[in-house]
């Protein structure tokens, strides 16, 4: 038996959908505007998870995705994906709200390569169903949940096929039904949805059941309205999966403030009518493992940036890294155990900086260190490490007419412009920087430090963070560089160390 604790990953993996193929469980999760995108996690026990692959390297190469000028896709990009496995192929389907189409990716192996195509139409929060008779359906939309029969190749609606509304949520000021997940289990059709309690904002899981798709009335209602960690945020939206020994679980998510939305494992049983009964949401969880000796790769990592290009000259970074928006490959690279960025555009703030390299932060608290080499930066350049979220904050070197300065900047929630909270003249072009974030009991704070005379010294203010819709993702550590006056400046980052309270961080040379 394998034991663990909820929430599962302690990191921002929202809108999870889950399947099991043989002895392996897979979760696909929302990644919004981070590239590579549509992360696929793998597990053999439902408790421990590692990154298997990403569904795509880049999506559509739009100006917003590429951060051209001040065009961005913050709060957009891919979300609420569905994953299915049918007749030897993996299927992942999702929308990105800036496009009037639905994306479909397929692969023979979870590791890829994945092939992109489109489903005609826009299907919000989609869920695929491959029925026993060979027909294929997609369930989707918000508040009024619809089902549409698709062509066998999934390219679009089947002419004359089934298309109707199957479940409606009553009007209200809070979230209506969405986040569809449909299954056929023991001859019954089960549809899982998320919405809010009608009296107050509280995520709630609902389920409806039908005997057929054509004529049946879908009956059901709320099946789970529970908290975890006493933070007054409900656990809901996600998929269900069975184990090889016949147990059933749901993988849902819970809002955890600025760290993001985190998966939660909940046991399920079925009553005599085939209707699911959710167990309690508990801190302690357990399950059997199909590979008890497997050693999982961590979902975060320190990095020496000791990479070698492949035969095509491409650098494959560790899977824990994602770029903020689509990177421009000719303006980043690896050299002398350093990650470097050269600017090719002017940017007003870190939000518009290309090639910002990110990792998720971890509940309840964590920190990251980096050595910054600013010798090739130009006047007006700023580079360093940030806590990337809508109300972001950063520490770095700003190069001025009269030399280098250590700066701490931030933008508070509700403010339109960032503020500089500290500026210290630097004699050196090289400095060791650290950002520490604390999410304990929704504290949601970031603090910044620099290594001065062999000791860590705080700079600037303790910055409050909030999870908001302007970015729509949890806080991340980000290595950034941007220019405000002239392009072509270069910054190099080395010896990245990620500290986590479980004590398992990969300590590399200091």
C-alpha positions as CSV (number, residue, x, y, z in Angstrom):
1,X,0.0,0.0,0.0
2,X,1.2,3.5,-0.9
3,X,0.4,6.4,1.5
4,X,0.3,10.1,0.7
5,X,-1.5,13.4,1.5
6,X,-4.0,15.6,-0.2
7,X,-3.7,17.8,-2.2
8,X,-1.7,15.7,-4.6
9,X,1.0,17.6,-6.4
10,X,1.1,20.7,-4.1
11,X,1.4,22.6,-7.3
12,X,-0.8,24.3,-9.9
13,X,-2.3,21.6,-12.1
14,X,-5.9,22.7,-12.6
15,X,-8.8,21.2,-14.5
16,X,-7.4,17.6,-14.3
17,X,-8.7,14.9,-16.6
18,X,-7.5,11.3,-15.9
19,X,-7.3,7.9,-17.6
20,X,-5.7,4.6,-16.9
21,X,-4.0,2.6,-19.7
22,X,-2.8,-0.7,-18.5
23,X,-0.8,-0.1,-15.3
24,X,-0.3,3.6,-15.9
25,X,-2.4,6.6,-14.9
26,X,-2.3,9.8,-16.9
27,X,-3.5,13.3,-16.0
28,X,-3.7,16.1,-18.5
29,X,-4.0,19.6,-17.1
30,X,-4.5,23.3,-18.1
31,X,-1.3,25.2,-18.9
32,X,-2.8,28.3,-20.4
33,X,-0.1,30.4,-22.1
34,X,3.0,28.5,-20.9
35,X,5.0,26.6,-23.5
36,X,5.5,23.7,-24.1
37,X,1.8,23.3,-23.3
38,X,-0.8,20.8,-22.1
39,X,1.3,18.9,-19.6
40,X,0.7,15.2,-19.3
41,X,1.5,13.7,-15.9
42,X,2.1,10.0,-15.2
43,X,1.6,7.8,-12.1
44,X,1.5,4.2,-11.0
45,X,-0.4,4.8,-7.7
46,X,-2.5,8.0,-8.2
47,X,-0.6,9.6,-5.3
48,X,2.9,10.3,-6.7
49,X,3.2,12.0,-10.1
50,X,5.8,13.0,-12.6
51,X,5.9,14.8,-16.0
52,X,5.5,12.3,-18.9
53,X,5.4,14.8,-21.8
54,X,3.8,17.9,-23.2
55,X,1.1,17.7,-25.9
56,X,2.6,20.6,-28.0
57,X,5.7,22.7,-28.2
58,X,3.7,25.8,-29.4
59,X,0.1,26.3,-30.5
60,X,-0.7,28.7,-33.3
61,X,2.3,31.2,-33.4
62,X,0.0,34.2,-33.0
63,X,1.3,37.7,-32.1
64,X,-0.2,37.3,-28.7
65,X,1.4,34.0,-28.1
66,X,4.7,35.4,-29.2
67,X,4.5,38.5,-27.0
68,X,4.8,40.8,-30.0
69,X,4.8,44.4,-28.8
70,X,2.3,44.4,-25.9
71,X,0.1,41.7,-27.3
72,X,-0.3,38.8,-24.9
73,X,-2.6,35.8,-24.1
74,X,-2.6,36.2,-20.4
75,X,-5.8,34.6,-19.0
76,X,-6.2,32.7,-22.3
77,X,-4.4,29.8,-24.0
78,X,-5.4,26.1,-23.6
79,X,-7.6,25.0,-20.7
80,X,-9.9,22.3,-19.4
81,X,-8.5,19.5,-21.6
82,X,-10.0,16.0,-22.0
83,X,-7.9,12.9,-22.4
84,X,-9.2,9.6,-23.7
85,X,-7.6,6.3,-25.0
86,X,-9.4,4.4,-27.7
87,X,-8.3,1.6,-30.0
88,X,-4.7,2.1,-29.3
89,X,-4.6,5.9,-29.6
90,X,-4.5,8.7,-27.1
91,X,-6.8,11.7,-27.7
92,X,-6.5,15.1,-26.1
93,X,-9.1,17.8,-26.9
94,X,-9.4,21.4,-25.6
95,X,-10.2,24.9,-26.6
96,X,-8.2,28.2,-26.3
97,X,-10.6,31.0,-26.1
98,X,-8.8,33.3,-28.4
99,X,-9.5,30.9,-31.3
100,X,-12.9,30.0,-32.8
101,X,-12.0,26.3,-33.1
102,X,-11.4,23.2,-31.0
103,X,-8.0,21.5,-30.9
104,X,-7.5,17.8,-31.2
105,X,-4.2,16.1,-30.6
106,X,-3.6,12.4,-31.1
107,X,-0.7,10.0,-30.5
108,X,0.1,6.3,-30.3
109,X,2.2,6.8,-27.2
110,X,1.8,9.2,-24.3
111,X,5.3,10.4,-24.8
112,X,4.4,11.5,-28.3
113,X,4.9,12.6,-31.0
114,X,1.4,14.2,-30.9
115,X,-0.4,15.2,-34.1
116,X,-2.5,18.3,-34.2
117,X,-5.9,18.7,-36.0
118,X,-9.1,20.5,-35.3
119,X,-12.8,19.7,-34.6
120,X,-15.1,22.0,-36.4
121,X,-17.0,24.1,-33.8
122,X,-16.2,25.5,-30.4
123,X,-16.8,23.2,-27.5
124,X,-16.2,24.8,-24.1
125,X,-14.8,22.4,-21.4
126,X,-15.2,19.4,-23.8
127,X,-15.4,15.7,-22.9
128,X,-15.2,12.9,-25.4
129,X,-17.2,9.7,-25.3
130,X,-16.4,6.7,-27.6
131,X,-19.5,4.6,-27.2
132,X,-19.7,0.8,-27.5
133,X,-21.5,1.0,-30.9
134,X,-18.7,3.0,-32.5
135,X,-20.4,6.4,-32.3
136,X,-18.5,9.3,-30.9
137,X,-19.8,12.2,-28.9
138,X,-18.6,15.4,-27.3
139,X,-20.2,17.0,-24.3
140,X,-19.5,20.7,-23.6
141,X,-20.6,24.2,-22.7
142,X,-21.5,26.1,-19.6
143,X,-24.8,26.2,-17.5
144,X,-26.7,24.6,-20.4
145,X,-24.7,21.4,-21.1
146,X,-24.9,20.0,-24.6
147,X,-24.0,16.8,-26.4
148,X,-23.1,16.6,-30.1
149,X,-22.4,13.5,-32.1
150,X,-19.1,13.7,-34.1
151,X,-18.0,12.1,-37.3
152,X,-15.9,9.0,-36.8
153,X,-12.7,10.9,-37.6
154,X,-13.7,13.6,-35.0
155,X,-13.3,16.4,-37.6
156,X,-16.7,17.9,-36.9
157,X,-20.4,17.2,-36.1
158,X,-22.0,14.1,-37.7
159,X,-24.6,15.3,-40.2
160,X,-28.0,14.4,-38.8
161,X,-26.4,13.1,-35.7
162,X,-27.5,13.7,-32.1
163,X,-27.3,17.3,-30.9
164,X,-29.2,18.5,-27.8
165,X,-29.1,20.0,-24.4
166,X,-29.0,17.3,-21.7
167,X,-28.6,19.2,-18.4
168,X,-29.5,22.8,-17.4
169,X,-28.4,24.7,-14.3
170,X,-30.7,27.3,-12.9
171,X,-29.7,31.0,-13.5
172,X,-27.7,32.5,-10.7
173,X,-24.9,34.9,-9.9
174,X,-22.3,32.2,-9.3
175,X,-20.7,29.6,-11.6
176,X,-23.2,27.4,-13.5
177,X,-22.6,23.9,-14.7
178,X,-19.4,23.4,-16.7
179,X,-16.3,21.2,-16.7
180,X,-18.0,18.2,-18.3
181,X,-16.6,14.7,-17.9
182,X,-18.7,11.9,-19.4
183,X,-18.4,8.1,-19.1
184,X,-20.2,5.0,-19.8
185,X,-19.9,2.6,-16.8
186,X,-21.8,-0.7,-16.5
187,X,-24.3,0.4,-19.2
188,X,-25.1,3.7,-17.5
189,X,-24.0,7.2,-18.8
190,X,-22.5,9.3,-16.1
191,X,-21.9,13.1,-16.5
192,X,-19.8,14.9,-13.9
193,X,-19.9,18.7,-13.7
194,X,-18.7,21.6,-11.5
195,X,-20.8,24.6,-10.3
196,X,-21.1,26.7,-7.3
197,X,-23.3,26.5,-4.3
198,X,-26.3,28.8,-5.0
199,X,-26.1,30.8,-1.7
200,X,-22.3,31.5,-1.7
201,X,-19.3,30.9,-3.8
202,X,-18.2,27.4,-3.1
203,X,-17.1,24.9,-5.8
204,X,-19.4,21.9,-5.8
205,X,-19.3,18.6,-7.7
206,X,-22.4,17.3,-9.4
207,X,-23.3,14.1,-11.2
208,X,-26.1,13.1,-13.6
209,X,-27.0,9.7,-14.9
210,X,-29.0,8.4,-17.9
211,X,-29.8,5.0,-19.4
212,X,-29.4,6.2,-23.0
213,X,-28.2,9.3,-24.9
214,X,-31.2,9.6,-27.2
215,X,-34.3,9.8,-25.1
216,X,-33.4,9.5,-21.4
217,X,-33.9,12.2,-18.8
218,X,-30.7,12.9,-17.0
219,X,-31.2,12.6,-13.2
220,X,-28.9,13.6,-10.4
221,X,-27.5,16.5,-8.5
222,X,-24.8,17.6,-6.2
223,X,-22.5,14.7,-5.0
224,X,-19.7,16.5,-3.2
225,X,-19.5,19.8,-1.4
226,X,-16.5,19.6,1.0
227,X,-13.5,21.6,2.0
228,X,-9.9,20.6,2.6
229,X,-7.3,22.2,4.9
230,X,-10.1,24.5,6.3
231,X,-9.6,27.2,3.6
232,X,-13.3,27.4,2.6
233,X,-12.7,26.4,-1.0
234,X,-14.6,23.4,-2.4
235,X,-13.1,20.4,-4.1
236,X,-14.6,19.8,-7.6
237,X,-14.1,19.4,-11.4
238,X,-12.1,16.5,-12.7
239,X,-12.2,13.0,-14.0
240,X,-12.7,9.6,-12.5
241,X,-10.6,6.4,-12.9
242,X,-10.6,2.8,-11.8
243,X,-7.6,0.8,-10.5
244,X,-6.6,-2.6,-11.8
245,X,-8.0,-4.1,-8.6
246,X,-11.5,-2.5,-9.0
247,X,-11.4,0.6,-6.8
248,X,-12.6,3.9,-8.1
249,X,-11.2,7.4,-7.5
250,X,-11.9,11.0,-8.6
251,X,-9.1,13.5,-9.3
252,X,-10.6,16.9,-8.7
253,X,-9.0,20.2,-7.8
254,X,-9.2,22.8,-5.1
255,X,-8.3,26.6,-5.2
256,X,-5.3,27.2,-2.9
257,X,-4.8,30.9,-3.4
258,X,-1.7,32.3,-5.1
259,X,0.0,28.9,-5.5
260,X,-2.8,27.9,-7.8
261,X,-5.4,25.1,-8.2
262,X,-4.2,21.7,-7.0
263,X,-5.5,18.2,-7.7
264,X,-7.2,16.2,-4.9
265,X,-7.8,12.5,-4.7
266,X,-11.3,11.3,-3.5
267,X,-12.5,7.7,-3.3
268,X,-15.7,6.7,-5.0
269,X,-18.1,3.8,-4.7
270,X,-21.2,2.9,-6.7
271,X,-24.6,2.2,-5.2
272,X,-27.0,-0.5,-6.3
273,X,-28.3,1.7,-9.1
274,X,-24.9,2.5,-10.6
275,X,-24.8,6.0,-9.2
276,X,-21.5,7.2,-7.7
277,X,-21.1,8.0,-4.0
278,X,-18.1,10.1,-3.2
279,X,-16.1,9.4,0.0
280,X,-14.8,12.0,2.4
281,X,-12.1,14.4,1.3
282,X,-9.3,13.5,3.7
283,X,-5.8,14.7,4.2
284,X,-4.4,11.2,4.4
285,X,-4.8,9.0,1.3
286,X,-3.8,5.5,0.2
287,X,-3.8,3.3,-2.8
288,X,-2.0,0.3,-4.2
289,X,0.8,0.7,-6.8
290,X,1.2,-1.1,-10.1
291,X,5.0,-0.4,-9.9
292,X,5.9,-0.1,-6.2
293,X,9.7,0.2,-7.0
294,X,9.3,3.1,-9.4
295,X,11.3,6.2,-8.6
296,X,9.4,9.4,-9.5
297,X,11.1,12.4,-11.0
298,X,10.2,15.5,-9.0
299,X,7.8,18.1,-10.4
300,X,10.4,20.8,-9.6
301,X,14.1,20.8,-9.9
302,X,17.4,22.7,-9.4
303,X,19.4,23.1,-12.5
304,X,23.1,23.4,-13.4
305,X,22.2,24.2,-17.0
306,X,24.6,21.6,-18.1
307,X,23.0,20.7,-21.4
308,X,24.3,19.5,-24.8
309,X,22.5,20.1,-28.1
310,X,21.1,17.1,-30.0
311,X,22.1,16.3,-33.6
312,X,19.8,19.1,-34.8
313,X,21.3,21.7,-32.5
314,X,18.3,21.8,-30.2
315,X,18.5,22.0,-26.4
316,X,16.0,19.9,-24.4
317,X,15.6,21.6,-21.0
318,X,14.3,19.6,-18.0
319,X,10.6,18.9,-18.3
320,X,9.9,21.1,-15.2
321,X,10.7,24.2,-17.2
322,X,8.1,26.1,-19.3
323,X,8.4,29.4,-21.0
324,X,6.0,32.3,-20.3
325,X,4.4,32.4,-23.8
326,X,6.1,31.1,-26.9
327,X,9.9,31.4,-26.8
328,X,12.0,32.8,-29.6
329,X,14.6,30.2,-30.0
330,X,17.3,32.4,-31.5
331,X,17.3,34.7,-28.5
332,X,17.9,32.1,-25.7
333,X,20.4,29.4,-25.2
334,X,22.8,27.5,-23.0
335,X,26.5,28.4,-22.6
336,X,29.1,27.7,-20.0
337,X,26.5,26.2,-17.6
338,X,24.3,29.2,-17.9
339,X,20.9,30.0,-19.4
340,X,21.2,33.2,-21.3
341,X,18.6,35.6,-22.8
342,X,19.3,38.3,-25.5
343,X,16.5,40.8,-26.0
344,X,15.0,41.4,-29.5
345,X,12.3,43.9,-28.5
346,X,11.6,46.7,-26.0
347,X,9.4,45.8,-23.1
348,X,7.8,48.1,-20.5
349,X,7.7,45.4,-17.7
350,X,8.5,41.8,-17.1
351,X,5.1,40.8,-18.3
352,X,6.1,41.5,-21.9
353,X,9.6,40.0,-21.7
354,X,10.3,37.1,-24.1
355,X,12.0,33.9,-23.1
356,X,11.1,34.1,-19.4
357,X,11.8,30.6,-18.1
358,X,9.5,29.4,-15.3
359,X,8.8,26.7,-12.8
360,X,5.7,26.2,-10.6
361,X,5.9,27.1,-6.9
362,X,5.0,24.5,-4.2
363,X,2.6,24.5,-1.3
364,X,3.2,25.5,1.6
365,X,6.3,27.4,0.9
366,X,9.5,27.3,-1.2
367,X,12.3,29.4,-2.5
368,X,14.6,29.7,-5.5
369,X,18.2,31.0,-5.9
370,X,20.0,32.1,-9.0
371,X,23.3,33.7,-9.9
372,X,22.9,36.6,-12.4
373,X,25.7,37.7,-14.7
374,X,24.9,41.2,-16.0
375,X,28.2,42.1,-17.7
376,X,26.6,42.2,-21.3
377,X,23.5,44.1,-20.3
378,X,22.8,47.5,-21.9
379,X,21.6,50.7,-20.4
380,X,17.9,50.4,-19.6
381,X,18.0,46.6,-19.2
382,X,16.5,44.7,-16.3
383,X,17.2,41.1,-15.5
384,X,16.7,38.8,-12.5
385,X,14.2,36.4,-10.9
386,X,10.5,37.1,-10.4
387,X,7.4,35.7,-8.6
388,X,5.3,35.6,-11.8
389,X,1.5,36.1,-11.2
390,X,-0.9,38.9,-12.0
391,X,0.4,40.9,-9.0
392,X,4.0,40.0,-9.8
393,X,7.2,41.0,-8.0
394,X,10.9,40.7,-8.8
395,X,14.5,41.2,-7.8
396,X,17.2,41.9,-10.3
397,X,19.8,44.2,-11.8
398,X,18.8,47.4,-13.6
399,X,21.6,48.9,-15.7
400,X,21.6,52.7,-15.6
401,X,23.8,55.4,-17.2
402,X,26.0,55.5,-14.1
403,X,26.2,51.7,-13.4
404,X,24.3,48.7,-12.1
405,X,21.6,48.8,-9.4
406,X,20.0,46.1,-7.4
407,X,16.2,46.7,-7.6
408,X,13.1,45.2,-6.2
409,X,9.9,45.9,-8.1
410,X,6.3,44.8,-7.7
411,X,2.7,45.5,-8.9
412,X,0.0,45.2,-6.2
413,X,-3.4,43.8,-6.9
414,X,-5.6,46.6,-8.4
415,X,-2.7,48.7,-9.5
416,X,-2.0,49.3,-13.2
417,X,1.7,50.1,-12.9
418,X,4.5,48.5,-11.1
419,X,6.5,50.3,-8.4
420,X,10.1,50.2,-7.4
421,X,10.5,49.5,-3.7
422,X,14.3,49.4,-3.4
423,X,17.3,50.4,-5.4
424,X,20.9,49.8,-4.2
425,X,24.1,50.7,-6.2
426,X,26.1,47.6,-7.1
427,X,29.9,47.6,-7.6
428,X,29.8,44.1,-9.2
429,X,28.2,42.8,-12.4
430,X,27.4,39.5,-10.8
431,X,25.0,38.8,-7.9
432,X,23.3,35.9,-6.1
433,X,19.5,36.4,-5.8
434,X,16.7,34.6,-4.0
435,X,12.9,34.7,-4.0
436,X,11.0,33.0,-1.2
437,X,7.2,32.5,-1.3
438,X,4.9,31.5,1.5
439,X,1.4,30.1,0.9
440,X,0.8,28.8,4.4
441,X,-2.8,29.3,5.4
442,X,-3.3,31.5,2.3
443,X,-0.6,33.9,3.5
444,X,0.5,34.3,-0.2
445,X,3.6,36.5,0.3
446,X,6.8,36.9,-1.7
447,X,10.1,38.2,-0.2
448,X,13.4,38.9,-2.0
449,X,17.0,38.6,-0.9
450,X,20.6,39.1,-2.2
451,X,23.8,37.5,-1.0
452,X,25.7,40.3,0.6
453,X,29.1,39.7,2.3
454,X,28.2,36.0,2.6
455,X,24.8,36.5,4.1
456,X,21.3,36.7,2.7
457,X,20.0,40.3,3.1
458,X,16.3,41.1,2.4
459,X,15.6,43.9,-0.1
460,X,12.4,45.8,-0.6
461,X,9.0,44.9,0.9
462,X,7.1,41.7,1.6
463,X,4.8,41.5,-1.3
464,X,1.2,40.2,-1.1
465,X,0.0,38.0,-3.9
466,X,-3.5,37.0,-5.1
467,X,-4.8,34.5,-7.6
468,X,-6.8,36.6,-10.1
469,X,-8.3,36.3,-13.6
470,X,-5.8,38.6,-15.3
471,X,-3.3,35.8,-15.5
472,X,-5.5,32.9,-14.3
473,X,-2.6,30.8,-13.1
474,X,-0.7,30.2,-9.9
475,X,2.6,31.9,-9.0
476,X,5.8,30.7,-10.7
477,X,9.4,31.4,-10.4
478,X,10.7,33.1,-13.5
479,X,14.2,33.9,-14.9
480,X,13.7,37.1,-17.0
481,X,15.5,39.8,-19.0
482,X,13.9,42.8,-20.7
483,X,15.1,46.0,-22.4
484,X,13.5,49.4,-22.1
485,X,15.9,51.5,-24.2
486,X,17.8,49.4,-26.7
487,X,17.7,45.7,-27.8
488,X,20.6,43.3,-27.9
489,X,21.5,43.2,-24.2
490,X,22.4,39.8,-22.7
491,X,21.9,38.3,-19.3
492,X,23.2,34.9,-18.1
493,X,21.7,32.8,-15.2
494,X,23.6,30.0,-13.5
495,X,23.4,27.6,-10.5
496,X,19.6,27.6,-10.1
497,X,18.6,26.0,-6.7
498,X,15.0,25.2,-5.8
499,X,14.4,24.7,-2.1
500,X,11.3,22.9,-0.8
501,X,10.2,22.1,2.7
502,X,10.3,18.3,2.2
503,X,14.1,18.5,2.1
504,X,14.4,16.7,-1.2
505,X,15.7,19.6,-3.3
506,X,18.6,18.7,-5.6
507,X,21.4,20.6,-4.0
508,X,24.0,21.5,-6.6
509,X,27.3,23.2,-6.3
510,X,27.3,26.5,-4.6
